[in-house]
Amino acid sequence: MKSDLNKSKWPLILDKNQQINLKNSHPLHALAQELIIRGFSRKTIQNYLSHNQKFLNFISKSAKEARTQDIKSYLLYLKSKNYSNTSLNSVISALKFYYQQILKRKLFFNIQRPKREKFLPVILSRAEIINIINSPLNIKHRLILSMLYGSGLRVSELVKIKISHLDILGKKLFVKNSKGHKDRHTLLSIHSIQLLNLYLAALPASQSYLFAGTNSKYHLSSRSVQKILIQSLIKNKINKKISCHSLRHAFATHLLDQGIDLRLIQKLLGHQNIKTTQHYTQVSNKFLNNIKSPLD
């Protein structure tokens, strides 16, 4: 068995136009093709292909030779490498899609999914967020952090914003083709608008993405945004476990603290299920402060 699972034998699966770079003879070509046809996101496609390739590397067999015990051995191996239950579930989903949907093999009858962990998100205070946003000297970086929090965006949504999606007069932002292939509108804060007015004035007329990468034809990468946040956290000596998504968590929680209806927050975040939004009631000061202990 191969222990180094990161040394996959496949190249970048998709190019910028969602075209498959795998040869027809590659064992995962059919999987890549089906995922694209069904409209899975680029990130999901890459993850599904990566998980399946690493599994094949581990068992040193072809997909047609794989057995249920091979899958269990692989999951056990990943568990020994401190994979979380959530990560294991992602692996199971990727393998199950390939072996059941594509190869029509019944290997998962005796494989149970581990229970997902339910960790509460770390919520930054307003003071911490203001310091994070104001730390960068670069207006573009301040605007990026401002919109992550002020509009409650996923980082994947932020980087794909086009200038045409902005409604500055209406203080609204159009989020196109977000998670689940859904469009929505969300807030555009006054603070972000002030930064936008300065930022947009310096952009070339030909630029379409609000945050372009080194090549102006394409948008900034999610990794670049994460680096901007990390630099700001270091500058402010914030040692909490924070990611770009933490600013979205704070957006939702602080709206709850203000007494905004949960259904409205659900629409702003683009959650399909209200239960996902309800998780924020567990960290909202409004809900905690309005409850008294029976001892009191």
Steps between C-alpha positions, in 0.01 A plus 500: 500500500619853423521720806576829326153581366587850387712377209208459263570402140248731340545857370269796551158360411324808370620808320340844529223399258407183694660280234633161613876465474493124561546258214205279409701201617540636854291296749340815643410661167141372516466639852627844398268503200191411705577758770528776241180393322310508830622851573720438804724790598865504395607456863273197551621342178863540604426359847310196368774417252773553758333275759449224245855519366646486852284197577628319190857591594439356846359163393730459197213346304274604219154636580343178369707296747415713805306332782298620798783404735738720298274797567482420872878462518544835329257676735675343797832623365365854460360486855847409627624815326256708709244559228185650651164327460395782269803436277433125502144566388634704208723209399208256524282727283770520234564125492132412516418725204765334285439136592120515518406768246769437236618139543164369634678303774341430839789541742343721767228277645699436819668839522341743745576870500662635819299759692587854398662718764300803610758762593388855571674762283741749656327839487711813480384812683408815306810673636722217376341508155538877468869466585538216247334702222693819570843337531602472131643814340379376161143617421434182301587285802285709733210474257538121477484459878219754525281313252569157649353623827263780393328291231533157665673345200671168448852556372409311180219754444715802577771423243243452222321832550482706184474878496163463329371315810530813715196717575666782689195729499277221627766381747462147363726233358392236250660162576484287185517122483598446863495170687225274366498698171275770647495877458419737785527861614678605816597821677765746391615690807559875504859432607553277195339760273741767623793274420344401167478861386874540554590158359284509185636839395844345448389189307543469122176523303562156346504314834191288564581325830499725804808326637718395210806279535841560346332432166218756484286257300462271802392558856716495811554158659341395829849423632607861441202624703589263783855641504362854530297395804795316660721808466236711671457246782875498561513879501222513761648214705178298476590139573154348455438231239354727233433459129323712239181312585528629858407847374184353347424331834543835675269671246217257579554502877519878527178536297331265746634711786330801336168314502479435124256222413661160441319456166649824365847392608442168324426685174805727535728202559342288226431205729266244349390366838401719796664244732840608372425861599361394838847386606587866559244524780743295710765773486282811482516730804137599441376147563737432790440833674122464483504170686526487878617203698228340716736566794450876439 
